[in-house]
Amino acid sequence: MTVDPRTTEDKRALHDLLLGAVSPRPIALASTIDGDGHVNLSPFSFFNIFGTHPAILVFSPSRRVKGNTTKHTLENILETKEVVINTVSYSMVEQVSLASSDFERGVNEFVKSGLTEVPSSIVRPPRVNESPVSFECRVLEVKSMGAEGGAGNLVICEVLLIHAREYIFNEQGKVDPHLMDNVARMGGDYYCRVKGDAVFELPKPVIPVGMGIDQLPAAIRNSTVLTGNNLARLANLHHLPAPAEVEAFASEFSHLLNTSASGQVRTDILHRRAQEYLAQGEIKRAWLLLLNADHKH
Ligand SMILES: Cc1cc2nc3c(=O)[nH]c(=O)nc-3n(C[C@H](O)[C@H](O)[C@H](O)COP(=O)(O)O)c2cc1C
């Protein structure tokens, strides 16, 4: 399927495709006030971080598709140029969803959602007590992306002060995703809880650089068993193990190389064994097995 967003007539399908594909998205729970001091609280998942020094957050209250009206959050920001962006954890997600209801201008969604206001230190909008982290921000710029329904308004914010709960940090003082228990927005009514199996670790590429998939021996690169992920894991190594190491492995672990099969069948069996080692994080062992599986090496 190929879609040109500029010409497609099915805007609903376009919206669903965009939000389903760019997913999951973190959620900014934005607290603002209008010129008279009325408080507003609404969630926005067109949101991310765009720099750490200065610390820049950007989110987008779009023009409504239906009626082409603007969001109270945007109107407040244009009036007062301040916002507190609060993170959203699983324990508060239903209250956050409730706060997204289309309440009338001037209605305080803290009251409607039952979330708790805490005075901020620098800016006038309050922060959310239940959020693990809150960012007090001043708005540097609001960039309108168009005048039609669905057009975004990029609210570019500089973080002036961060409030973070102690419980989100592990013993090394780093934020632990399992303790943050963030939720993210996806397409349709789907959300994602950033916990359990959804979180995994992938070591950063080696320094200075790995050899790259193009440098893998052909028998490994063209394996019918190893996946793109497997090859990338193997290619994240500076250089091939030395021939002496490959030979030593063959004599010490000859049982791993023994199969009753021969030819392609044997190669596939050995590649599957190597794949298991990769899954266990035993990269060196996988390499040594693969290099022994390939007699042309
Ligand atoms: C999790 C979540 C994420 C949302 N993300 C956005 C968004 O990125 N942009 C947007 O315009 N509306 C988004 N909405 C809808 C707004 O929250 C909703 O229109 C709200 O009524 C706006 O409130 P306001 O008019 O008080 O600013 C989202 C709603 C939810 C529940």
The ligand as an ORCA input file, in Angstrom:
! r2SCAN-3c Opt
* xyz 0 1
  C      -3.066      9.815     25.552
  C      -3.609     10.946     24.725
  C      -2.778     11.608     23.845
  C      -3.255     12.675     23.096
  N      -2.407     13.322     22.233
  C      -2.811     14.406     21.561
  C      -1.909     15.134     20.752
  O      -0.729     14.810     20.632
  N      -2.373     16.227     20.095
  C      -3.659     16.639     20.229
  O      -4.023     17.656     19.626
  N      -4.539     15.978     21.010
  C      -4.147     14.886     21.677
  N      -5.017     14.219     22.503
  C      -6.376     14.756     22.667
  C      -6.379     15.923     23.662
  O      -5.923     15.513     24.928
  C      -7.835     16.454     23.773
  O      -8.202     17.036     22.549
  C      -8.040     17.441     24.902
  O      -9.433     17.673     25.040
  C      -7.379     18.777     24.682
  O      -7.707     19.561     25.789
  P      -7.663     21.128     25.814
  O      -8.625     21.643     24.756
  O      -8.112     21.429     27.216
  O      -6.262     21.556     25.550
  C      -4.601     13.108     23.220
  C      -5.449     12.408     24.101
  C      -4.957     11.334     24.828
  C      -5.872     10.602     25.761
*
